[in-house]
Every structure is written in structure tokens, then in C-alpha cells.
Amino acid sequence: MPSISEKSTRPHRHRKIQARVAVVGGGIAGMASAARLAASGCQVVLFEANDYLGGKLNDRHSAGFRFDCGPSLFTLPETLETLFRDCGKDLKDYLQYDKLDLITRYHYGKGNFVDAWADQEKLGVELYDKFNEDPDKVRKYFKRIKWIYNLTTPVFLQKSIHRRLELWSLSNFLRLFALPFAGVFRSLYELNRSAFDKERTAQLFSRVATYNGSDPYRAPGTLALINHVEYGLGTFYPKGGMIAIRDALQKLINDLGVEVRLSTKVDRFHVFQNRIIGVKVDGNRIPFDRVVSAVDIAYAKEYLFSRDLLEPKMKTSDLGMSAMVFHWGIKGTFPQLDLHNLFFSRKYRREFKSLAAKQIPQENTIYLYVSSKLNKSDAPEGHENWFVMVNMPCDQKHDWDKITEITRNAVLSRLSTDLSVNVEELIVDENVMTPLTFEKTTRSYAGALYGPHSNSVFSAFRRYPNKHPRIHGLYFCSGSVHPGGGIPICLHSAQIATRWLMDGLRKSKGKHRSHSSE
């Protein structure tokens, strides 16, 4: 992890300061916002409660192993490229990455597996060989979801749906008439099931709903666009592991002169007469012209807003899923495993019914990520680092110690059976993360990793906007506000929020000049 040098505490002196801005939260969206604002001439101070940057994108070192603690999938690298280019930098000077040929290996027991190849034709052949799925239907599906992606992305991902000037245009008006044909009124699973002959194919393409904490049997079919992102645009892996993305962003804000205050928890937003005038830290008021909140929106509502603002709390029924993650240092190597592996629950639909009721599933789908397959230094020679994740509801005062014990035994039993080895005997290092862990370390309200779910056709419109509707000068970006979760989407969120902020600054300065000339 690169150090935060003294250089990072000095704003650029060659440019007139546009405004003094506080960014609260040093995750992906927070760092991206800080970089954009600093590159635009603002004096930026980034506050992070932890003693490290990255938010969910961090790692853990133990006994010679390195484990990622958050995102393991890297898509849409152009969002990073755009960020660095807009800041006057070249991403290649900060980060290198490779495109994956194999996206995920799906395991079905007794040594049987399906390889989800990045090459669409190759994947069609694989699905025909393993599932007897019609390759022509696979081609038609990819053509359709590319159309869905091109239809929805300019409106729902790249712009604010809460700014009338951005939303209401002729092209967007025409897009609204096409939305019914994009699967908005059918679930993702229903859309996929109608596209294919085989249940397993529909299941394979429906699991992407879980990428943002949603239920494939309830989330709208438009989420099929995620499959175009993976199979049409590609899946990548950074050299040095996912943590290299965090390190690149940290170096960027350091180079741009952002002041970073680690281990500094913001207590409150300081608001006066519906205008943000700073933040409160350790009882002290620190003045700022603008504030960008890059923390979980439910956490912000609960702890950062003053009580007199009457900001409604987030309902737990609106929150998406959480997870339980086991870090296992494994003695031995497994050639039958790839970088990304998935073991579907044999009762997949029932799993999500339990999660929807905020209950613990009787049987879990298991995601197994082994970064040492590509980043050899992540595990000692002759060993592998297993990141084992299962879906869990957000915290509802569950007994997580008991649930951890039960889940651990079930996961070990399933993996031992499918891999034909006693996995528990191979564990030489172990750590577990529960929804309580995520709530404590990332301020994810109730441990809901992805913020609000996307289980409704109206979910996109109900996400919190990137600017407070009543408080002037307060902006929001994170995976829990518009447009949603995931590394590239958080980068979009930062771009939307900072563009709105800078537009507001220019508008304010224009009014001031106009008033001065009268």
C-alpha cells in the first residue's frame, strides 16, 4: 500500500481554488470524487474513519497469504481510464490489467463443470456440449442483451435521473417507449428462462443479480445487461490483484494534492439554514463550501444528518443482501479450480425465498475465488488462498456465532464432496467475515454490502439522488446511491456527483459576476 506523502496535504498552487470541499469516506467513489474535484481546481480534504483507504476494496495478510476482502471482479476498465484521463493522467502509468479468457467455472459435482468462456461462440459450444443448449439461442440472447445495455446505460448509469436537464431529452423520451421490451416488467430469471431451452442455462445467466445484492427471481430483466458487460465487453484482472485498483486510486489522489485524513471519523454534517457549511469532527466544526458524502446512505441518514432534518431512515426491507466470507489458507493446489468458481445451491429458488424473508438459507450457493491462480505471490508455494463467500441476509439481530458454525460445516461438507477431499484438514489459516464485520469495517448499514436492492422495476428511481433535494451544497456518491454498486458503477456515481457539484459552482459564480456588474 503506497504511503500518503506530505505532498498529498498540499493543494495545487498553479490553479485558482474553485471551492474548499470535504469528501467523507475513502472508498472507490470517495477517492474518485476527490480526484475529480482536485483536478478541477478544488481544495479537497478526504476524511476516512479507518486507518486505510479503499472501503470494501481492501485486503488481509496472514501466514504468508494475501486475501481480498471485497470485490473480486473487474469490468468496464474504461470507467477508470476516463477518470484518469479527466484528471490529466494516464491509467497505464498507475495500473496494468489483463483480459480473462475464462470468466467463471461452474461446478456440478463428481468432477463435472461448465466453463463460462469470455468468447461467446466458445461459450455457446460449451453450453451445447454440457447442457445440450441450442447455440443459436445463445447468440440471440447475447444480441438482445447488448441492445438492452445500449438502451439503458446512457440513462440509468452514466447520468443522473434526478436532474431534469439530463433526463428529459428527445433520445431519452424515445428510450422510455422501448423499456417494456427490455424486460423491465419481467424478472431476470423469467427473461432468461424464456430465452433458453434449459433451466441450468437460465440459472447460470441469472446469478448476476446477486452482484448488486438482488434476487434473480424478483429483480427486473434489465439486469441481463450485466451479462453483456461480462461476455460482450469483457472481464479483467489487475496485475497485483484487485488491491492494485485501490493503490492506483490512492496514488492518483496523492499526485493531485488531495489532503487525506485517515482514522478521522466525521460526526455530523454541519448545516445552517438548509445550506452545508462544513463537517463536525471530534466536536469541532470544520468549514467547507461543499461536502460530498461517499459513505453508505443508510449510515449517513442514521448518523451524519442532524435530527432536525427529519431524514427518513432506510427500511431494512429495502436493503439488499449481505454475505459471509471465509478466508482459508489451503495446503495443496487444485487444478480443477479456476480464478472464479461457483457451486450452485441444489435449492436455488428456495435460497432466495429465505433471503427475502431475512432468514438463513438451509443450503447456500458457494462462490470460491482463488486469486493465487493468477497472482502467485498471494499464497506460499504449494498452497492456495480461498475466498469463500455465501449469500446472507443483512443483520436482523441474528446469532452470527451460531450461524457461522452451521454455515462453515455445510460449506466444508459441500466442497469436500464436490472436490473429493477433506477440505477442513487442509486449512492452515482461517478468518471469517459476517454482516457484523462489514457493518463495522465499511459502515454498511446492517451489513448490507450493496445498499438498497434492485428487486423492483422502480428500484432505479428510488435510489437516493447524488444531490440532497433540500440542503444546498451536499452531494452523494457510493454504491448505495444512484446509480448503484460495483467498482465501475461507483466510478459513474462519483462522476455524476462531482459534475453536478462543479455545475453548481459555475452557476453560483455566474450569478455573483452578474450581480457585481449591475
C-alpha positions in Angstrom: 0.0 0.0 0.0 1.6 3.3 -1.1 2.2 5.8 1.7 0.3 9.1 1.9 3.1 11.5 1.5 3.3 15.1 2.7 2.7 16.1 -0.9 -0.9 14.9 -0.5 -1.6 17.6 2.0 -0.8 20.5 -0.3 -3.3 21.7 -2.9 -2.1 22.6 -6.4 -0.7 26.2 -6.4 -0.9 26.8 -10.2 -4.6 26.9 -10.3 -7.2 29.2 -8.7 -9.1 27.3 -6.0 -12.7 26.8 -7.0 -14.0 25.8 -3.6 -13.0 24.0 -0.4 -14.6 20.6 -0.5 -14.8 17.8 2.1 -15.2 14.2 0.9 -16.5 11.9 3.6 -15.4 8.3 3.0 -12.3 6.9 1.3 -13.8 4.1 -0.7 -13.7 3.8 -4.5 -16.4 6.5 -5.0 -14.8 8.8 -2.4 -11.3 8.6 -3.9 -12.7 9.1 -7.4 -14.7 12.1 -6.3 -11.7 13.6 -4.5 -9.5 13.1 -7.6 -12.0 14.7 -10.0 -12.6 17.7 -7.7 -8.9 18.3 -7.1 -8.2 18.1 -10.9 -10.9 20.7 -11.3 -9.2 23.1 -9.0 -10.9 22.5 -5.7 -9.1 22.2 -2.4 -10.1 18.8 -1.3 -9.9 17.1 2.2 -10.8 13.4 2.3 -11.9 12.0 5.7 -11.7 8.3 6.3 -12.6 6.7 9.6 -10.4 3.7 9.1 -6.6 3.8 9.0 -6.6 2.8 5.4 -8.3 3.8 2.1 -10.3 1.6 -0.2 -13.5 0.9 1.8 -14.6 -2.6 0.8 -11.7 -2.8 -1.6 -9.0 -3.8 0.8 -7.1 -7.0 1.7 -5.8 -9.1 4.6 -2.3 -10.6 5.1 -1.8 -13.7 7.3 0.7 -16.5 7.4 2.2 -15.8 4.0 -1.3 -15.5 2.4 -3.0 -12.4 0.9 -6.8 -12.3 0.8 -9.0 -9.8 -0.9 -11.8 -8.6 1.5 -14.2 -7.2 -1.1 -14.7 -7.0 -4.9 -13.1 -9.8 -6.9 -14.5 -9.0 -10.4 -13.1 -6.2 -12.6 -15.2 -5.0 -15.5 -15.6 -1.8 -17.6 -11.9 -0.7 -17.2 -12.8 2.3 -19.4 -14.5 3.9 -16.4 -11.1 4.0 -14.7 -9.4 5.1 -17.9 -11.9 8.0 -18.2 -11.3 9.0 -14.6 -7.5 9.2 -15.0 -7.8 10.9 -18.4 -10.2 13.6 -17.0 -7.6 14.1 -14.2 -4.8 14.7 -16.8 -3.2 11.3 -16.1 -2.7 8.0 -18.0 -4.1 4.9 -16.3 -1.3 2.8 -17.8 1.2 4.7 -15.5 -0.8 3.5 -12.4 -2.4 0.2 -13.3 -2.0 -2.7 -15.7 -4.5 -5.5 -16.2 -5.3 -8.5 -18.5 -8.5 -9.7 -20.0 -9.7 -13.1 -18.8 -10.4 -15.9 -21.3 -12.4 -17.9 -18.7 -14.8 -15.8 -16.6 -16.3 -18.4 -14.2 -16.1 -22.2 -13.7 -19.5 -23.6 -12.6 -19.2 -26.9 -10.7 -22.0 -29.5 -10.6 -20.4 -32.3 -8.6 -18.5 -35.5 -9.4 -15.9 -33.6 -11.4 -18.5 -32.1 -13.8 -18.2 -28.4 -14.6 -19.1 -25.8 -17.2 -16.6 -23.2 -18.3 -18.2 -19.8 -18.9 -15.8 -18.6 -21.6 -15.5 -14.9 -22.5 -15.6 -15.9 -26.2 -19.4 -16.0 -26.9 -19.1 -18.7 -29.7 -16.9 -20.8 -27.5 -19.4 -20.5 -24.6 -22.2 -21.5 -27.0 -20.3 -24.7 -27.8 -19.6 -25.3 -24.1 -23.3 -24.9 -23.2 -24.3 -27.2 -26.1 -21.8 -29.9 -25.0 -22.7 -29.8 -21.3 -26.4 -28.7 -21.3 -27.4 -29.5 -24.8 -28.4 -25.9 -25.1 -29.1 -24.5 -28.6 -26.1 -22.4 -29.6 -28.3 -20.2 -31.9 -30.4 -19.2 -28.8 -27.2 -18.2 -27.0 -26.2 -16.0 -30.0 -29.7 -14.4 -30.0 -29.5 -13.8 -26.2 -26.2 -12.0 -26.4 -27.6 -9.9 -29.3 -30.6 -8.9 -27.2 -28.8 -8.1 -24.0 -26.3 -5.9 -26.0 -29.4 -3.9 -27.1 -30.6 -3.7 -23.5 -27.2 -2.4 -22.4 -27.1 0.2 -25.2 -30.7 1.3 -24.4 -30.4 1.7 -20.6 -26.8 2.6 -19.8 -26.8 6.2 -21.1 -29.9 7.0 -18.9 -29.5 4.9 -15.8 -25.7 4.5 -15.3 -24.0 7.5 -16.9 -26.3 10.3 -16.0 -28.4 11.4 -13.1 -32.1 10.5 -13.4 -32.8 13.2 -10.8 -31.6 16.2 -12.9 -34.4 17.1 -15.3 -31.9 18.7 -17.8 -30.0 15.4 -18.1 -33.0 13.1 -18.0 -35.5 14.8 -20.3 -34.2 14.8 -23.8 -35.8 13.5 -27.1 -33.5 10.5 -27.2 -34.3 9.5 -23.6 -38.0 10.1 -24.3 -37.8 7.6 -27.1 -36.0 5.2 -24.9 -38.9 5.1 -22.4 -41.1 3.6 -25.1 -38.6 0.8 -25.6 -38.2 -0.1 -22.0 -41.1 -2.6 -21.9 -39.2 -4.6 -24.5 -36.1 -4.6 -22.3 -37.5 -6.9 -19.6 -38.5 -4.3 -17.1 -41.8 -6.0 -16.3 -40.3 -9.5 -16.0 -37.9 -10.9 -13.6 -34.3 -11.6 -14.7 -34.9 -15.3 -14.3 -38.2 -15.1 -16.3 -36.4 -13.3 -19.1 -33.6 -15.8 -19.2 -35.8 -18.8 -18.9 -37.8 -17.6 -22.0 -34.6 -17.3 -23.9 -33.2 -20.8 -23.4 -34.3 -24.4 -23.5 -32.5 -25.5 -20.4 -33.1 -24.5 -16.8 -29.4 -24.6 -16.0 -28.6 -22.1 -18.7 -31.2 -19.7 -17.3 -29.8 -20.2 -13.8 -26.2 -19.5 -15.0 -27.2 -16.2 -16.6 -29.5 -15.1 -13.8 -26.9 -15.2 -10.9 -25.6 -11.8 -12.0 -28.5 -10.2 -10.0 -26.5 -11.1 -6.8 -23.7 -8.8 -8.0 -25.7 -5.9 -6.5 -27.4 -7.8 -3.7 -30.6 -8.6 -5.6 -32.8 -11.6 -6.1 -32.7 -13.1 -9.7 -36.3 -14.2 -9.2 -37.5 -10.7 -8.4 -35.0 -8.3 -10.0 -36.1 -6.8 -13.3 -34.9 -8.4 -16.5 -32.9 -5.3 -17.5 -30.2 -6.6 -15.2 -29.4 -9.0 -18.0 -27.2 -6.2 -19.3 -24.6 -7.3 -16.7 -24.1 -10.4 -18.9 -23.3 -8.2 -21.8 -20.7 -6.4 -19.6 -19.1 -9.7 -18.8 -19.4 -11.6 -22.1 -19.7 -8.7 -24.5 -17.2 -6.1 -23.1 -15.0 -8.5 -21.1 -13.9 -9.4 -17.6 -10.4 -8.4 -16.5 -7.9 -8.9 -13.7 -5.4 -6.3 -12.5 -1.7 -7.3 -12.2 -1.0 -7.5 -8.5 -4.6 -8.4 -7.7 -7.8 -6.3 -7.1 -6.0 -4.3 -4.4 -3.9 -2.7 -7.2 -7.0 -0.7 -8.2 -7.1 0.8 -4.7 -3.4 1.5 -4.8 -3.8 3.2 -8.2 -6.5 5.5 -6.9 -4.6 6.3 -3.8 -1.5 7.3 -5.8 -3.8 9.4 -8.1 -5.2 11.5 -5.3 -1.7 11.8 -3.8 -0.4 13.1 -7.1 -3.3 15.6 -7.3 -2.7 17.1 -3.9 -5.7 15.8 -2.0 -5.3 16.1 1.7 -6.1 12.7 3.3 -7.1 12.4 7.0 -7.1 8.7 8.0 -8.5 7.5 11.3 -10.7 10.6 11.3 -14.4 10.0 11.8 -16.9 12.7 10.7 -19.5 13.1 13.4 -22.1 15.2 11.6 -22.7 17.3 8.5 -22.8 20.9 9.7 -25.9 22.5 8.2 -27.3 26.0 8.7 -30.5 27.3 7.1 -30.6 24.4 4.6 -27.0 25.0 3.4 -24.0 22.8 4.1 -21.3 24.9 5.8 -18.9 22.1 6.9 -18.5 19.0 8.9 -18.1 18.2 12.6 -15.1 16.1 13.7 -14.4 15.4 17.4 -16.8 18.1 18.3 -15.0 20.7 16.2 -16.7 22.4 13.3 -14.5 22.5 10.1 -15.8 24.9 7.4 -16.2 23.8 3.8 -18.0 25.3 0.8 -19.3 21.9 -0.4 -19.4 18.3 1.1 -19.5 15.0 -0.8 -20.8 12.1 1.2 -19.2 8.9 -0.1 -20.4 6.6 2.7 -23.4 4.2 2.8 -26.5 6.3 2.5 -28.3 4.5 5.3 -25.4 5.1 7.6 -25.4 8.8 6.6 -29.1 9.1 7.4 -28.6 7.4 10.8 -25.5 9.1 12.0 -24.5 12.1 9.9 -27.7 14.0 9.4 -28.9 16.2 12.2 -32.1 15.1 13.8 -34.0 18.3 12.9 -33.6 17.4 9.2 -36.2 14.7 9.6 -34.4 12.4 7.1 -36.3 9.1 7.0 -34.3 6.1 8.0 -33.6 3.3 5.5 -36.1 0.4 5.9 -34.4 -3.0 6.3 -36.9 -4.4 3.8 -35.3 -2.1 1.1 -31.8 -3.3 1.8 -30.1 -5.9 -0.3 -28.2 -9.0 0.7 -25.1 -9.3 2.8 -22.6 -12.2 2.8 -20.5 -14.4 4.9 -16.9 -14.8 3.8 -14.3 -17.4 4.9 -10.6 -16.8 4.2 -9.0 -20.2 4.1 -5.3 -20.7 3.5 -5.2 -24.1 1.9 -2.3 -26.6 1.8 -2.2 -28.1 -1.6 -3.3 -27.0 -5.1 -6.5 -27.8 -7.0 -6.1 -27.8 -10.8 -9.9 -28.3 -11.2 -10.5 -24.8 -9.7 -10.0 -21.6 -11.7 -9.9 -18.0 -10.6 -13.7 -17.7 -10.2 -15.7 -20.7 -9.2 -19.3 -21.3 -8.4 -21.2 -24.2 -6.8 -24.9 -23.6 -7.1 -27.3 -24.5 -4.3 -29.4 -27.5 -5.2 -32.4 -25.5 -3.9 -31.5 -22.2 -5.6 -35.0 -20.7 -5.6 -35.6 -21.6 -2.0 -32.3 -20.0 -1.1 -33.6 -16.6 -2.3 -37.0 -17.1 -0.7 -35.2 -17.4 2.6 -33.0 -14.4 2.0 -36.1 -12.3 1.0 -37.6 -13.2 4.4 -34.3 -12.2 6.1 -33.8 -15.8 7.1 -30.7 -18.0 6.8 -30.9 -20.4 3.8 -30.8 -24.1 4.5 -28.4 -24.5 1.6 -26.1 -21.9 0.1 -24.7 -21.2 -3.3 -20.9 -21.1 -2.8 -18.6 -18.6 -4.6 -14.9 -19.6 -4.5 -12.3 -17.1 -5.6 -8.6 -18.1 -5.7 -6.5 -15.1 -6.6 -3.3 -17.1 -6.3 -4.2 -18.8 -9.6 -3.1 -15.6 -11.3 -1.2 -13.7 -8.6 1.2 -16.4 -7.4 2.5 -14.3 -4.5 -0.9 -14.4 -2.8 -0.1 -17.8 -1.3 3.1 -19.7 -0.3 4.3 -22.3 -2.8 2.2 -25.4 -2.9 -0.8 -23.5 -1.3 -3.8 -21.6 -2.4 -5.8 -18.7 -0.9 -9.5 -19.4 -0.9 -12.0 -16.6 -0.6 -15.3 -18.5 0.0 -18.5 -16.4 0.0 -22.1 -17.3 0.6 -25.2 -15.1 0.5 -26.7 -14.0 3.8 -29.4 -11.6 4.8 -28.5 -8.2 6.3 -28.3 -8.3 10.1 -31.6 -8.5 12.0 -30.1 -9.3 15.4 -29.2 -12.8 14.2 -26.9 -15.1 16.3 -24.0 -14.9 13.9 -21.7 -17.1 16.0 -24.1 -19.9 15.7 -24.8 -19.2 12.1 -21.1 -19.1 11.3 -20.6 -22.6 12.8 -23.5 -24.1 10.9 -22.6 -22.5 7.7 -18.9 -23.4 7.9 -19.8 -27.0 8.4 -22.2 -27.0 5.5 -19.8 -25.3 3.1 -16.9 -27.6 4.1 -19.2 -30.6 3.6 -20.3 -29.5 0.1 -16.8 -28.5 -1.1 -15.3 -31.7 0.3 -17.9 -33.8 -1.5 -17.6 -32.0 -4.8 -13.8 -31.8 -4.7 -13.4 -35.4 -3.3 -11.1 -34.3 -0.5 -11.4 -33.4 3.2 -11.0 -29.6 2.9 -11.0 -28.9 6.6 -7.8 -31.0 7.0 -6.1 -28.7 4.5 -6.9 -25.4 6.2 -3.7 -23.8 7.7 -5.0 -20.2 8.1 -8.6 -19.1 8.7 -10.7 -15.9 9.1 -14.4 -15.2 8.8 -16.3 -12.1 8.0 -20.0 -11.8 8.8 -22.6 -9.0 8.2 -21.5 -7.5 11.6 -17.9 -7.4 10.3 -19.0 -5.5 7.2 -21.1 -3.1 9.2 -18.2 -2.3 11.5 -15.4 -2.0 8.9 -17.3 -0.4 6.0 -20.2 1.3 7.7 -22.6 -0.7 5.5 -25.9 -0.4 7.4 -26.9 -3.7 8.9 -24.1 -5.3 6.9 -26.0 -4.8 3.6 -23.0 -4.8 1.3 -24.7 -3.4 -1.7 -27.1 -0.9 -0.1 -30.7 -1.0 -1.4 -31.7 -4.0 -3.5 -32.8 -3.7 -7.1 -35.7 -6.1 -6.8 -38.3 -3.8 -8.3 -38.8 -2.1 -11.7 -38.8 1.2 -9.7 -35.6 0.5 -7.8 -33.5 2.7 -10.0 -35.8 5.6 -9.4 -36.0 5.1 -5.7 -32.2 5.1 -5.2 -31.0 8.2 -3.3 -30.0 11.1 -5.6 -26.5 12.4 -6.0 -27.5 15.8 -4.6 -29.6 16.4 -1.5 -33.0 17.7 -2.5 -33.1 20.4 0.2 -29.6 21.0 1.5 -27.6 23.2 -0.8 -24.0 22.0 -1.3 -24.4 18.4 -0.1 -23.7 15.7 -2.7 -23.7 11.9 -2.6 -21.8 9.1 -4.3 -21.3 5.5 -3.3 -22.6 2.0 -4.2 -25.7 2.7 -2.1 -27.0 5.8 -4.1 -27.6 6.3 -7.8 -26.7 4.5 -10.0 -25.7 1.5 -7.8 -23.0 -0.8 -6.6 -19.8 -2.3 -8.1 -16.5 -0.7 -8.9 -17.4 0.8 -12.3 -20.8 1.9 -11.1 -19.3 3.6 -8.1 -17.0 5.5 -10.5 -20.1 6.6 -12.5 -21.6 7.7 -9.2 -18.6 9.8 -8.4 -18.6 11.4 -11.9 -22.3 12.2 -11.7 -22.0 13.8 -8.2 -18.9 15.8 -9.0 -20.2 17.1 -12.3 -23.3 18.2 -10.5 -21.2 19.9 -7.9 -19.0 21.7 -10.4 -22.0 22.8 -12.4 -23.4 24.3 -9.2 -20.2 26.2 -8.5 -20.1 27.6 -12.0 -23.7 28.6 -11.8 -23.1 30.3 -8.4 -20.0 32.2 -9.7 -22.0 33.3 -12.8 -24.7 34.7 -10.6 -22.1 36.5 -8.5 -20.5 38.1 -11.6 -23.9 39.1 -12.9 -24.8 40.7 -9.7 -21.4 42.5 -9.4 -21.8 44.0 -12.9 -25.1 45.6 -12.2 
